[in-house]
Amino acid sequence: MARRFRGESHHKVDAKGRVSIPALFRRVLESGDPDWKKGLRPQLVIVYGGDTQKHLECYTIEAIDEVDAEIADLPRGSPERRILEHLFHGQSYPTEVDGDGRLVLPLKLREKIGLEGEAFFIGSGDTFKIWKPETYEAVELAKTRAFLEQQPEDFDPLSLLGRSRGQ
């Protein structure tokens, strides 16, 4: 099984859009890039998506290849395939980790999510997300809190597992 992105952290973003990637995330990017070897810079793809997406989602090469394969399996010309091609091929940015372990985020991507002095990174299994910290708290964290508040006091999040396998 491939390594997973886990954890969360805050990192400064400089005026040129450079932001350090958490060290553990860099190891996952290396292991998820089939062409990476010591001395090379790991590659990744940043998907910035449509107008409603309020974060940047970063994929290892292996993870984006899996998405690409599923898109390619859809019938050519189908509305689903066209939408997914637009969101994952057109609204994405292939890049690499620089020699100092940073991403250089173009102004277009920073402006899209309102990123200025600080970025919030959160692991999401085979991807990681970059948020403006205030947006993460107002949007994503608020959804999680609202869901948990609706659960019984003794709710165990592990009870959600297995549902995708019909259990």
C-alpha positions in Angstrom: 0.0 0.0 0.0 1.2 3.5 -0.8 2.1 6.0 1.8 -0.6 8.4 2.8 -0.7 12.1 3.6 -1.5 12.5 7.2 -1.5 15.5 9.6 -1.9 19.2 9.3 0.3 22.2 9.6 0.5 26.0 9.0 3.3 27.4 6.8 4.3 30.9 5.7 3.8 32.0 2.1 6.3 34.5 0.8 5.6 37.3 -1.7 6.8 35.0 -4.6 4.3 32.3 -3.6 6.9 30.0 -2.1 5.6 27.8 0.7 7.4 24.9 2.5 5.8 21.5 2.2 5.5 19.5 5.5 8.5 17.1 5.5 6.3 14.0 5.9 4.3 15.2 2.8 7.5 15.4 0.8 8.3 11.7 1.6 4.8 10.7 0.3 5.3 12.8 -2.9 8.6 11.0 -3.4 7.1 7.6 -2.9 4.2 8.5 -5.2 6.4 9.6 -8.1 7.5 6.5 -10.1 10.3 8.5 -11.7 11.7 10.0 -8.5 15.1 8.9 -7.2 17.5 10.6 -4.8 18.8 13.8 -6.3 15.6 14.5 -8.3 12.7 16.7 -7.4 9.3 14.9 -6.9 6.6 15.8 -9.3 2.9 16.5 -8.4 -0.2 17.9 -9.8 -2.2 20.7 -8.1 -5.9 20.6 -9.0 -7.6 24.0 -8.4 -11.0 23.1 -9.9 -14.1 25.1 -10.5 -15.4 28.3 -8.9 -16.8 26.5 -5.9 -13.6 24.8 -4.9 -12.0 26.8 -2.1 -8.8 24.9 -1.7 -5.9 23.5 -3.8 -5.8 19.7 -4.0 -2.3 18.2 -4.5 -2.0 14.8 -6.1 1.0 12.5 -6.3 1.8 11.3 -9.8 0.4 7.8 -8.9 -2.8 9.3 -7.5 -3.5 11.6 -10.5 -2.7 8.7 -12.9 -5.5 6.7 -11.1 -7.9 9.6 -11.7 -6.8 9.9 -15.3 -7.3 6.2 -15.9 -10.9 6.4 -14.5 -11.6 9.5 -16.7 -10.2 7.6 -19.8 -12.6 4.7 -19.1 -15.6 7.0 -19.5 -17.1 7.2 -23.0 -15.5 9.8 -25.2 -17.8 12.9 -25.6 -19.9 12.0 -22.6 -20.9 14.9 -20.3 -19.2 13.2 -17.3 -15.9 12.7 -19.1 -15.9 16.3 -20.5 -16.6 17.8 -17.0 -13.9 15.6 -15.4 -11.4 16.4 -18.1 -12.1 20.1 -17.6 -11.7 19.9 -13.8 -8.7 17.5 -13.6 -6.9 18.2 -16.9 -7.7 21.8 -17.7 -7.9 23.2 -14.2 -4.7 21.7 -12.9 -1.1 22.7 -12.6 1.7 20.1 -12.9 4.7 21.2 -10.8 7.6 19.9 -8.7 9.0 20.4 -5.2 11.9 22.9 -5.4 15.4 22.1 -4.0 14.4 23.6 -0.6 11.3 21.5 -0.2 8.9 24.2 -1.2 6.1 24.6 -3.7 6.0 27.8 -5.8 2.3 28.6 -6.1 1.5 30.9 -9.1 -0.4 34.1 -8.4 -3.5 32.7 -10.2 -3.7 29.8 -7.7 -3.1 32.0 -4.7 -5.7 34.5 -5.8 -8.2 31.7 -6.5 -8.3 30.7 -2.8 -7.3 34.1 -1.3 -4.0 32.8 -0.1 -1.7 35.5 1.3 0.7 35.2 4.3 -0.1 31.7 5.6 -1.2 28.4 4.2 -2.9 25.5 6.0 -2.0 22.0 4.8 -4.1 19.0 5.7 -3.5 15.4 4.7 -6.3 13.6 2.9 -5.0 10.1 2.2 -3.7 10.0 -1.3 -3.9 13.8 -1.7 -3.3 16.8 0.5 -5.1 20.1 0.5 -3.9 23.7 0.8 -6.4 26.1 2.3 -6.4 29.7 3.4 -6.6 29.0 7.2 -9.7 31.1 7.8 -11.5 29.5 4.9 -10.7 26.0 6.2 -12.1 26.8 9.6 -15.2 28.5 8.2 -16.0 25.9 5.5 -14.4 22.5 6.1 -14.0 22.4 9.8 -17.5 23.8 10.2 -18.9 20.9 8.2 -17.1 18.3 10.3 -18.2 19.9 13.5 -21.9 20.1 12.3 -21.8 16.4 11.4 -20.3 15.4 14.7 -22.8 17.4 16.7 -25.6 15.4 15.1 -24.2 12.1 16.2 -24.9 10.4 19.6 -22.5 11.1 22.4 -20.8 7.7 22.1 -20.4 8.0 18.3 -17.4 6.1 17.0 -16.1 7.5 13.6 -14.9 4.0 12.7 -18.6 3.0 12.4 -18.6 4.9 9.0 -16.1 2.4 7.5 -17.3 -0.6 5.5 -20.3 1.2 4.0 -18.7 1.4 0.6 -18.5 -2.4 0.5 -22.2 -2.9 1.3 -21.7 -3.8 4.9 
